Amino acid sequence: MLSKIHDRYPGVSINNTIVEPNPEQLLRYKERVAKTPGLDHITFHWNKKTSTEFEVQVKGEKYDTKYDFIHMIQMLYYVEDIPATLKFFTSLLSAEGKLLIILVAGTSGWSTLWKKYSSRLPLNDRCLYITEMLSSMGAKYQSYDLQTVMDISECFVEGNRNGELLLDFLTEICDFKKNAPADLRDAVMEDLKSSGCSSIRDGKVIVHNNVRVIVVENKEASPQP
């Protein structure tokens, strides 16, 4: 993403602020940066913090730094107060700044699981209502659904470790096949193969992994001529 921005604006220096509480993820990011050529124009500011901790820091230091581009890619699942998080980060946008949010779309197979098993799985469907939250805030935004798919065939191969890990990822339960009650396990496995979640292509189970892309603008930005 940074390389694409540099290609678009080759003569511009970039200050990149990273907010990430997981030290392992930060380390992987740093390793990726170290191996990627052509990033000399970018200054990286590393923050091993949650978004809430970062907000406390920003408000405590009372600095007025504004950002031209902020992205939240599959991030809002991990915050306790989504509206407050959205309000804070939109307040950090520069006059022509953009906030990019990427989440699971309501048309995805995951959404089907959320809606059906919300009382029995630690899945959270709050993020399906982001556009409603933004509208209630008076935010200016555009929303797009992108169709993507994922092969989950290995989930149905008995004893397949990759399939078991993938199933843990889909349900957000560690060792789902071992720990879930038999009725829940059987129902989820059946639904994952249903038309509401996936399709069968060349004998493979392909889950609908559609994502929603939301681009939020600074609502105080001057209108385009």
Short mmCIF file of the C-alpha atoms (twelve columns), coordinates in Angstrom:
data_MODEL
# 
_entry.id   MODEL 
# 
loop_
_atom_site.group_PDB 
_atom_site.id 
_atom_site.type_symbol 
_atom_site.label_atom_id 
_atom_site.label_alt_id 
_atom_site.label_comp_id 
_atom_site.label_asym_id 
_atom_site.label_seq_id 
_atom_site.Cartn_x 
_atom_site.Cartn_y 
_atom_site.Cartn_z 
_atom_site.pdbx_PDB_model_num 
ATOM 1   C CA . MET A 1   0.000   0.000   0.000  1 
ATOM 2   C CA . LEU A 2   2.814   2.399   0.852  1 
ATOM 3   C CA . SER A 3   4.540   1.565   -2.431 1 
ATOM 4   C CA . LYS A 4   1.346   2.353   -4.342 1 
ATOM 5   C CA . ILE A 5   1.043   5.705   -2.595 1 
ATOM 6   C CA . HIS A 6   4.673   6.454   -3.432 1 
ATOM 7   C CA . ASP A 7   4.065   5.541   -7.083 1 
ATOM 8   C CA . ARG A 8   1.187   8.013   -7.167 1 
ATOM 9   C CA . TYR A 9   3.098   10.767  -5.340 1 
ATOM 10  C CA . PRO A 10  6.794   10.012  -6.022 1 
ATOM 11  C CA . GLY A 11  8.201   13.265  -4.654 1 
ATOM 12  C CA . VAL A 12  6.329   13.273  -1.351 1 
ATOM 13  C CA . SER A 13  7.831   12.224  1.980  1 
ATOM 14  C CA . ILE A 14  5.527   10.070  4.094  1 
ATOM 15  C CA . ASN A 15  5.127   9.860   7.858  1 
ATOM 16  C CA . ASN A 16  3.572   6.505   8.674  1 
ATOM 17  C CA . THR A 17  2.133   5.981   12.162 1 
ATOM 18  C CA . ILE A 18  1.473   2.368   13.129 1 
ATOM 19  C CA . VAL A 19  -0.847  1.527   16.037 1 
ATOM 20  C CA . GLU A 20  -0.734  -2.170  16.922 1 
ATOM 21  C CA . PRO A 21  -0.872  -3.794  20.397 1 
ATOM 22  C CA . ASN A 22  0.429   -7.208  19.310 1 
ATOM 23  C CA . PRO A 23  4.255   -7.270  19.503 1 
ATOM 24  C CA . GLU A 24  4.439   -10.231 17.111 1 
ATOM 25  C CA . GLN A 25  2.478   -8.374  14.448 1 
ATOM 26  C CA . LEU A 26  4.676   -5.296  14.921 1 
ATOM 27  C CA . LEU A 27  7.795   -7.427  14.528 1 
ATOM 28  C CA . ARG A 28  6.467   -8.960  11.300 1 
ATOM 29  C CA . TYR A 29  5.676   -5.493  9.970  1 
ATOM 30  C CA . LYS A 30  9.187   -4.256  10.798 1 
ATOM 31  C CA . GLU A 31  10.733  -7.305  9.155  1 
ATOM 32  C CA . ARG A 32  8.655   -6.714  6.027  1 
ATOM 33  C CA . VAL A 33  9.727   -3.066  5.938  1 
ATOM 34  C CA . ALA A 34  13.390  -4.066  6.294  1 
ATOM 35  C CA . LYS A 35  13.110  -6.406  3.305  1 
ATOM 36  C CA . THR A 36  11.219  -3.995  1.051  1 
ATOM 37  C CA . PRO A 37  13.406  -1.702  -1.090 1 
ATOM 38  C CA . GLY A 38  12.495  1.867   -1.947 1 
ATOM 39  C CA . LEU A 39  10.991  2.943   1.378  1 
ATOM 40  C CA . ASP A 40  13.659  5.516   2.247  1 
ATOM 41  C CA . HIS A 41  11.116  8.317   1.806  1 
ATOM 42  C CA . ILE A 42  8.972   6.930   4.647  1 
ATOM 43  C CA . THR A 43  9.423   7.652   8.363  1 
ATOM 44  C CA . PHE A 44  7.862   4.984   10.545 1 
ATOM 45  C CA . HIS A 45  6.439   5.768   13.983 1 
ATOM 46  C CA . TRP A 46  5.816   2.552   15.911 1 
ATOM 47  C CA . ASN A 47  3.172   2.484   18.654 1 
ATOM 48  C CA . LYS A 48  2.654   -0.774  20.569 1 
ATOM 49  C CA . LYS A 49  -0.764  0.332   21.748 1 
ATOM 50  C CA . THR A 50  -4.426  -0.406  21.353 1 
ATOM 51  C CA . SER A 51  -6.454  2.241   19.544 1 
ATOM 52  C CA . THR A 52  -7.882  3.300   22.914 1 
ATOM 53  C CA . GLU A 53  -4.395  3.738   24.394 1 
ATOM 54  C CA . PHE A 54  -3.374  5.704   21.312 1 
ATOM 55  C CA . GLU A 55  -6.412  7.951   21.723 1 
ATOM 56  C CA . VAL A 56  -5.508  8.614   25.360 1 
ATOM 57  C CA . GLN A 57  -1.960  9.505   24.274 1 
ATOM 58  C CA . VAL A 58  -3.127  11.874  21.540 1 
ATOM 59  C CA . LYS A 59  -5.599  13.665  23.775 1 
ATOM 60  C CA . GLY A 60  -3.128  13.819  26.653 1 
ATOM 61  C CA . GLU A 61  -0.375  15.352  24.551 1 
ATOM 62  C CA . LYS A 62  -2.878  17.651  22.825 1 
ATOM 63  C CA . TYR A 63  -0.967  17.657  19.536 1 
ATOM 64  C CA . ASP A 64  -2.774  18.665  16.390 1 
ATOM 65  C CA . THR A 65  -1.269  16.187  13.908 1 
ATOM 66  C CA . LYS A 66  -3.649  15.449  11.043 1 
ATOM 67  C CA . TYR A 67  -3.486  12.499  8.678  1 
ATOM 68  C CA . ASP A 68  -4.141  12.400  4.944  1 
ATOM 69  C CA . PHE A 69  -4.893  8.678   4.984  1 
ATOM 70  C CA . ILE A 70  -5.898  6.321   7.801  1 
ATOM 71  C CA . HIS A 71  -6.769  2.695   7.245  1 
ATOM 72  C CA . MET A 72  -8.628  0.219   9.450  1 
ATOM 73  C CA . ILE A 73  -8.377  -3.103  7.620  1 
ATOM 74  C CA . GLN A 74  -10.226 -5.848  9.566  1 
ATOM 75  C CA . MET A 75  -9.544  -3.831  12.725 1 
ATOM 76  C CA . LEU A 76  -12.862 -2.668  14.192 1 
ATOM 77  C CA . TYR A 77  -13.701 -6.162  15.470 1 
ATOM 78  C CA . TYR A 78  -11.166 -5.619  18.244 1 
ATOM 79  C CA . VAL A 79  -12.437 -2.376  19.786 1 
ATOM 80  C CA . GLU A 80  -15.035 -2.113  22.545 1 
ATOM 81  C CA . ASP A 81  -16.707 1.120   21.449 1 
ATOM 82  C CA . ILE A 82  -16.955 1.261   17.659 1 
ATOM 83  C CA . PRO A 83  -18.787 4.627   17.374 1 
ATOM 84  C CA . ALA A 84  -16.267 6.321   19.687 1 
ATOM 85  C CA . THR A 85  -13.368 4.808   17.719 1 
ATOM 86  C CA . LEU A 86  -14.830 6.022   14.433 1 
ATOM 87  C CA . LYS A 87  -15.407 9.495   15.844 1 
ATOM 88  C CA . PHE A 88  -11.856 9.741   17.157 1 
ATOM 89  C CA . PHE A 89  -10.085 8.645   13.977 1 
ATOM 90  C CA . THR A 90  -12.265 10.766  11.684 1 
ATOM 91  C CA . SER A 91  -11.318 13.729  13.875 1 
ATOM 92  C CA . LEU A 92  -7.670  13.090  12.928 1 
ATOM 93  C CA . LEU A 93  -8.281  13.494  9.190  1 
ATOM 94  C CA . SER A 94  -6.783  16.434  7.344  1 
ATOM 95  C CA . ALA A 95  -9.038  18.665  5.246  1 
ATOM 96  C CA . GLU A 96  -8.902  16.294  2.257  1 
ATOM 97  C CA . GLY A 97  -8.074  13.187  4.286  1 
ATOM 98  C CA . LYS A 98  -9.659  9.774   3.798  1 
ATOM 99  C CA . LEU A 99  -10.369 6.952   6.252  1 
ATOM 100 C CA . LEU A 100 -10.456 3.462   4.711  1 
ATOM 101 C CA . ILE A 101 -12.406 0.748   6.531  1 
ATOM 102 C CA . ILE A 102 -12.448 -2.870  5.343  1 
ATOM 103 C CA . LEU A 103 -14.742 -5.409  7.013  1 
ATOM 104 C CA . VAL A 104 -16.640 -8.580  6.293  1 
ATOM 105 C CA . ALA A 105 -19.653 -7.728  4.130  1 
ATOM 106 C CA . GLY A 106 -23.223 -8.622  5.009  1 
ATOM 107 C CA . THR A 107 -23.272 -10.822 1.909  1 
ATOM 108 C CA . SER A 108 -20.386 -12.994 3.127  1 
ATOM 109 C CA . GLY A 109 -20.571 -16.526 4.460  1 
ATOM 110 C CA . TRP A 110 -19.257 -15.249 7.783  1 
ATOM 111 C CA . SER A 111 -22.279 -12.959 8.075  1 
ATOM 112 C CA . THR A 112 -24.529 -15.999 7.700  1 
ATOM 113 C CA . LEU A 113 -22.785 -17.672 10.632 1 
ATOM 114 C CA . TRP A 114 -22.941 -14.497 12.726 1 
ATOM 115 C CA . LYS A 115 -26.664 -14.128 12.240 1 
ATOM 116 C CA . LYS A 116 -27.503 -17.765 12.905 1 
ATOM 117 C CA . TYR A 117 -25.129 -18.640 15.743 1 
ATOM 118 C CA . SER A 118 -24.632 -15.318 17.516 1 
ATOM 119 C CA . SER A 119 -25.684 -16.821 20.854 1 
ATOM 120 C CA . ARG A 120 -23.306 -19.794 20.621 1 
ATOM 121 C CA . LEU A 121 -20.163 -18.463 18.911 1 
ATOM 122 C CA . PRO A 122 -17.910 -15.588 20.007 1 
ATOM 123 C CA . LEU A 123 -18.571 -13.930 16.655 1 
ATOM 124 C CA . ASN A 124 -19.699 -10.320 16.715 1 
ATOM 125 C CA . ASP A 125 -22.002 -8.813  14.107 1 
ATOM 126 C CA . ARG A 126 -21.708 -5.199  15.296 1 
ATOM 127 C CA . CYS A 127 -19.450 -4.435  12.365 1 
ATOM 128 C CA . LEU A 128 -22.290 -5.179  9.935  1 
ATOM 129 C CA . TYR A 129 -23.825 -1.870  10.982 1 
ATOM 130 C CA . ILE A 130 -20.869 0.429   10.427 1 
ATOM 131 C CA . THR A 131 -22.618 2.461   7.718  1 
ATOM 132 C CA . GLU A 132 -25.550 3.074   10.065 1 
ATOM 133 C CA . MET A 133 -23.114 4.257   12.734 1 
ATOM 134 C CA . LEU A 134 -21.399 6.586   10.271 1 
ATOM 135 C CA . SER A 135 -24.727 7.985   9.104  1 
ATOM 136 C CA . SER A 136 -25.787 8.711   12.686 1 
ATOM 137 C CA . MET A 137 -22.503 10.612  13.108 1 
ATOM 138 C CA . GLY A 138 -23.220 12.686  10.030 1 
ATOM 139 C CA . ALA A 139 -20.109 11.309  8.331  1 
ATOM 140 C CA . LYS A 140 -19.555 11.543  4.574  1 
ATOM 141 C CA . TYR A 141 -18.713 8.140   3.142  1 
ATOM 142 C CA . GLN A 142 -18.943 5.827   0.171  1 
ATOM 143 C CA . SER A 143 -19.415 2.065   0.492  1 
ATOM 144 C CA . TYR A 144 -18.445 -0.722  -1.888 1 
ATOM 145 C CA . ASP A 145 -18.824 -4.505  -1.660 1 
ATOM 146 C CA . LEU A 146 -16.040 -6.582  -3.206 1 
ATOM 147 C CA . GLN A 147 -16.622 -10.225 -4.007 1 
ATOM 148 C CA . THR A 148 -13.850 -12.510 -2.808 1 
ATOM 149 C CA . VAL A 149 -13.757 -16.241 -2.103 1 
ATOM 150 C CA . MET A 150 -11.733 -18.705 -0.033 1 
ATOM 151 C CA . ASP A 151 -11.230 -22.427 -0.467 1 
ATOM 152 C CA . ILE A 152 -12.258 -24.175 2.765  1 
ATOM 153 C CA . SER A 153 -12.292 -27.737 1.401  1 
ATOM 154 C CA . GLU A 154 -9.679  -28.872 3.924  1 
ATOM 155 C CA . CYS A 155 -12.143 -28.152 6.749  1 
ATOM 156 C CA . PHE A 156 -14.060 -31.242 5.670  1 
ATOM 157 C CA . VAL A 157 -11.082 -33.582 5.506  1 
ATOM 158 C CA . GLU A 158 -10.952 -35.583 8.724  1 
ATOM 159 C CA . GLY A 159 -7.662  -35.120 10.562 1 
ATOM 160 C CA . ASN A 160 -6.440  -32.349 8.236  1 
ATOM 161 C CA . ARG A 161 -4.541  -29.905 10.463 1 
ATOM 162 C CA . ASN A 162 -4.798  -26.995 8.027  1 
ATOM 163 C CA . GLY A 163 -8.536  -27.556 7.823  1 
ATOM 164 C CA . GLU A 164 -8.865  -27.615 11.605 1 
ATOM 165 C CA . LEU A 165 -6.968  -24.334 11.941 1 
ATOM 166 C CA . LEU A 166 -9.058  -22.768 9.199  1 
ATOM 167 C CA . LEU A 167 -12.220 -23.866 10.989 1 
ATOM 168 C CA . ASP A 168 -10.908 -22.282 14.208 1 
ATOM 169 C CA . PHE A 169 -10.403 -19.073 12.220 1 
ATOM 170 C CA . LEU A 170 -13.912 -19.166 10.744 1 
ATOM 171 C CA . THR A 171 -15.617 -19.758 14.085 1 
ATOM 172 C CA . GLU A 172 -13.152 -17.868 16.335 1 
ATOM 173 C CA . ILE A 173 -13.014 -20.917 18.639 1 
ATOM 174 C CA . CYS A 174 -9.733  -22.673 19.409 1 
ATOM 175 C CA . ASP A 175 -9.906  -26.388 18.547 1 
ATOM 176 C CA . PHE A 176 -13.503 -25.975 17.413 1 
ATOM 177 C CA . LYS A 177 -13.929 -29.588 16.295 1 
ATOM 178 C CA . LYS A 178 -12.790 -30.851 19.692 1 
ATOM 179 C CA . ASN A 179 -14.370 -28.248 21.976 1 
ATOM 180 C CA . ALA A 180 -17.702 -27.423 20.368 1 
ATOM 181 C CA . PRO A 181 -20.804 -29.406 21.370 1 
ATOM 182 C CA . ALA A 182 -21.592 -32.089 18.793 1 
ATOM 183 C CA . ASP A 183 -24.861 -30.458 17.692 1 
ATOM 184 C CA . LEU A 184 -23.181 -27.085 17.130 1 
ATOM 185 C CA . ARG A 185 -20.210 -28.627 15.338 1 
ATOM 186 C CA . ASP A 186 -22.423 -30.636 12.997 1 
ATOM 187 C CA . ALA A 187 -24.726 -27.680 12.287 1 
ATOM 188 C CA . VAL A 188 -21.854 -25.295 11.516 1 
ATOM 189 C CA . MET A 189 -20.156 -27.819 9.251  1 
ATOM 190 C CA . GLU A 190 -23.415 -28.345 7.382  1 
ATOM 191 C CA . ASP A 191 -24.071 -24.617 7.035  1 
ATOM 192 C CA . LEU A 192 -20.561 -23.948 5.774  1 
ATOM 193 C CA . LYS A 193 -21.411 -26.148 2.777  1 
ATOM 194 C CA . SER A 194 -24.825 -24.547 2.225  1 
ATOM 195 C CA . SER A 195 -25.576 -22.033 -0.539 1 
ATOM 196 C CA . GLY A 196 -25.892 -19.285 2.067  1 
ATOM 197 C CA . CYS A 197 -22.213 -19.605 2.921  1 
ATOM 198 C CA . SER A 198 -20.444 -21.175 -0.023 1 
ATOM 199 C CA . SER A 199 -20.583 -22.865 -3.393 1 
ATOM 200 C CA . ILE A 200 -19.109 -26.053 -4.815 1 
ATOM 201 C CA . ARG A 201 -16.611 -25.556 -7.651 1 
ATOM 202 C CA . ASP A 202 -14.711 -28.438 -9.189 1 
ATOM 203 C CA . GLY A 203 -15.395 -30.477 -6.084 1 
ATOM 204 C CA . LYS A 204 -14.054 -27.763 -3.769 1 
ATOM 205 C CA . VAL A 205 -15.997 -25.886 -1.089 1 
ATOM 206 C CA . ILE A 206 -15.553 -22.163 -1.809 1 
ATOM 207 C CA . VAL A 207 -16.842 -19.851 0.917  1 
ATOM 208 C CA . HIS A 208 -18.177 -16.407 0.011  1 
ATOM 209 C CA . ASN A 209 -15.623 -14.150 1.694  1 
ATOM 210 C CA . ASN A 210 -17.025 -10.831 0.466  1 
ATOM 211 C CA . VAL A 211 -15.679 -7.669  2.066  1 
ATOM 212 C CA . ARG A 212 -17.121 -4.203  2.459  1 
ATOM 213 C CA . VAL A 213 -14.889 -1.239  1.673  1 
ATOM 214 C CA . ILE A 214 -15.947 2.071   3.217  1 
ATOM 215 C CA . VAL A 215 -14.195 5.336   2.388  1 
ATOM 216 C CA . VAL A 216 -14.900 8.089   4.915  1 
ATOM 217 C CA . GLU A 217 -14.128 11.739  4.173  1 
ATOM 218 C CA . ASN A 218 -13.539 14.641  6.461  1 
ATOM 219 C CA . LYS A 219 -17.058 16.101  6.571  1 
ATOM 220 C CA . GLU A 220 -15.581 19.574  6.827  1 
ATOM 221 C CA . ALA A 221 -13.612 19.184  3.576  1 
ATOM 222 C CA . SER A 222 -14.221 21.907  1.027  1 
ATOM 223 C CA . PRO A 223 -16.418 20.833  -1.923 1 
ATOM 224 C CA . GLN A 224 -14.700 19.832  -5.148 1 
ATOM 225 C CA . PRO A 225 -15.035 22.296  -8.057 1 
# 
